[in-house]
Amino acid sequence: MIKLDYSQHQCPYPVIETRKQMLAHPDQTLEVRVGDSAARDNVSRLAKKMNYNAAVQSVDDGFMVTLTPLEQQNEASQQQEVPIKQAVSSGKTVIYCGSDRMGDGDDGFGKVLMRNFLTTLLEIDPLPDTILFVNSGINLTTSRSEILEPLKTLESRGVDIASCGLCLDFYEKKDDLCVGRTTNMFEMAELQCQAQRVVTP
């Protein structure tokens, strides 16, 4: 049994790291300690998706989730999985970051959500083809950004990281670009119109 302790981490970290262990040790039972109900629920959902049984037990500092791989997958699920994966993987995907935060509400929390979203992309298969950074979104690709390393890793894996040149000029950050390249409105419009999917976090 592999024992993992993520009780000091918030999601998506426990889910990402648990998934890595599942892929590295597909036949092993995992005992995952998490610190809150959100991580408990997310790890349990991951288990179902990855064809594991999840048994949850309350412990002093949170929850213990024991993940046991199931021997056989439901035949109907296998039949459905192929066309779904093919549909998702066909055509180009563009992610449009029009802000340095995700959703409406508290600005600081929105920035945390955006950082988590972009970092989690490292675990997605297939990766997006292009990530566009527009308006205050360019704060994520310039100096003082807290996610430069994940973005550089995405770029090294073939993801096109492109920041709006007009936006860089407006915020006086053209010389501060640290990852990716500069793009223009014509190319951004073209990329989005020709893409099969445009995702706005």
C-alpha positions in Angstrom: 0.0 0.0 0.0 1.2 3.5 -0.9 0.6 6.1 1.8 0.3 9.7 0.8 -0.2 12.7 3.1 -1.6 15.9 1.5 -3.4 17.1 4.6 -1.4 20.4 4.5 -2.4 21.2 0.9 -5.5 22.6 -0.7 -7.0 21.5 -3.9 -6.1 21.0 -6.7 -2.8 19.8 -5.3 -4.1 16.6 -3.6 -6.0 15.5 -6.7 -3.1 16.2 -9.1 -0.6 14.4 -6.9 -2.9 11.4 -6.3 -3.5 11.1 -10.0 0.2 11.0 -10.6 0.5 8.2 -8.2 -2.4 6.3 -9.7 -0.7 6.5 -13.1 2.7 5.5 -11.7 1.4 2.6 -9.7 -1.8 1.4 -11.5 -2.2 -1.9 -9.5 -1.5 -0.5 -6.0 -3.9 0.5 -3.3 -3.4 4.1 -2.2 -4.0 5.6 1.3 -4.5 9.3 0.9 -4.7 11.7 3.8 -6.4 15.0 3.1 -7.2 18.0 5.3 -10.7 19.1 4.3 -14.0 17.9 2.8 -13.3 19.5 -0.6 -10.1 17.5 -1.1 -12.0 14.4 0.2 -14.8 14.8 -2.3 -12.4 15.7 -5.2 -10.1 12.7 -4.6 -13.2 10.4 -4.3 -14.5 11.7 -7.7 -11.1 11.1 -9.2 -11.2 7.5 -7.9 -14.5 6.9 -9.6 -13.2 8.4 -12.9 -10.0 6.3 -12.7 -11.9 3.1 -11.9 -11.0 2.9 -8.2 -13.1 2.2 -5.1 -12.9 5.0 -2.5 -13.4 4.3 1.2 -13.4 7.4 3.4 -12.6 7.5 7.1 -12.5 10.6 9.4 -9.2 11.2 11.2 -7.9 13.8 13.5 -6.6 16.2 10.9 -9.1 15.6 8.2 -9.9 12.4 6.2 -8.3 9.2 5.1 -9.3 8.1 1.6 -8.3 4.5 0.7 -8.3 4.0 -3.0 -8.4 0.4 -4.3 -8.2 -0.3 -8.1 -11.1 -2.3 -9.4 -10.3 -5.4 -11.5 -12.7 -4.8 -14.3 -14.2 -1.7 -15.8 -17.9 -1.5 -16.7 -18.2 -2.6 -20.4 -20.6 0.2 -21.1 -18.2 2.8 -19.8 -15.5 1.4 -22.1 -17.8 1.8 -25.1 -18.6 5.4 -24.2 -15.1 6.5 -23.4 -13.6 6.1 -26.9 -16.0 8.4 -28.8 -15.9 11.0 -26.0 -12.1 11.1 -26.0 -12.0 11.3 -29.8 -14.4 14.2 -29.8 -12.4 16.1 -27.3 -9.0 15.5 -28.9 -10.0 16.6 -32.4 -9.5 20.2 -33.5 -7.6 23.0 -31.9 -8.2 24.3 -28.4 -7.6 27.9 -27.5 -7.7 29.2 -23.9 -8.6 32.9 -23.7 -7.4 34.6 -20.5 -8.9 38.0 -20.6 -8.0 38.8 -17.0 -5.5 37.7 -14.4 -8.3 36.3 -12.2 -11.0 33.7 -12.7 -14.7 34.5 -12.2 -16.4 37.3 -10.4 -16.2 38.1 -6.7 -13.2 38.6 -4.5 -10.2 39.7 -6.6 -7.6 38.0 -4.5 -9.4 34.7 -4.6 -10.0 35.1 -8.3 -6.3 35.3 -8.8 -5.8 32.1 -6.8 -8.3 30.3 -8.9 -6.6 31.5 -12.1 -3.2 30.3 -10.9 -4.7 26.9 -10.0 -6.5 26.6 -13.3 -3.3 27.3 -15.4 -1.2 25.1 -13.2 -3.7 22.2 -13.5 -3.4 22.4 -17.3 0.0 20.6 -16.9 -2.1 17.5 -16.0 -4.5 17.7 -18.9 -4.2 15.4 -21.9 -4.3 16.6 -24.6 -2.8 20.0 -23.7 -4.4 23.2 -25.3 -2.8 24.4 -28.5 -2.7 28.1 -27.6 -3.2 30.2 -24.5 -4.0 33.9 -25.2 -3.4 36.5 -22.5 -5.4 39.8 -23.0 -5.9 43.0 -21.0 -4.9 42.3 -17.3 -4.3 38.7 -18.3 -0.8 39.8 -19.4 0.1 40.2 -15.7 0.4 36.4 -15.8 3.1 36.3 -18.4 5.2 39.3 -17.2 7.6 39.9 -14.4 6.2 39.5 -10.9 3.8 36.7 -12.1 3.6 33.8 -9.7 3.0 31.2 -12.4 5.9 31.8 -14.8 7.4 28.4 -14.2 4.2 26.4 -15.0 3.7 28.6 -18.1 7.3 28.0 -19.2 6.7 24.2 -18.7 3.6 24.4 -20.9 5.5 26.3 -23.5 8.3 23.7 -23.5 5.6 21.0 -24.1 4.4 22.8 -27.3 1.7 25.1 -26.0 1.8 28.5 -27.8 1.8 31.2 -25.1 0.8 34.5 -26.7 0.2 37.9 -25.0 -1.6 40.8 -26.6 1.0 43.4 -27.8 -1.4 46.3 -27.5 -2.2 45.3 -23.9 1.5 45.1 -23.0 1.9 48.6 -24.4 -1.1 49.9 -22.5 0.1 48.6 -19.2 3.7 49.6 -20.1 4.9 46.0 -19.7 6.3 45.2 -23.1 9.8 44.9 -21.8 8.6 42.8 -18.9 7.4 39.8 -20.9 8.9 36.7 -19.4 7.3 33.8 -21.2 5.8 33.3 -24.7 5.5 35.7 -27.5 3.7 38.9 -28.5 0.6 38.7 -30.7 -1.8 41.1 -32.3 -5.6 41.5 -32.6 -5.8 40.1 -36.1 -4.0 36.9 -35.1 -6.1 36.6 -31.9 -9.3 36.9 -33.8 -8.2 34.4 -36.4 -7.0 31.8 -33.8 -10.4 32.0 -32.0 -12.5 31.9 -35.1 -10.6 28.9 -36.5 -10.4 26.9 -33.3 -12.8 24.1 -32.5 -13.0 25.2 -28.9 -12.3 28.5 -27.1 -12.2 28.1 -23.3 -12.5 31.2 -21.1 -11.6 30.3 -17.5 
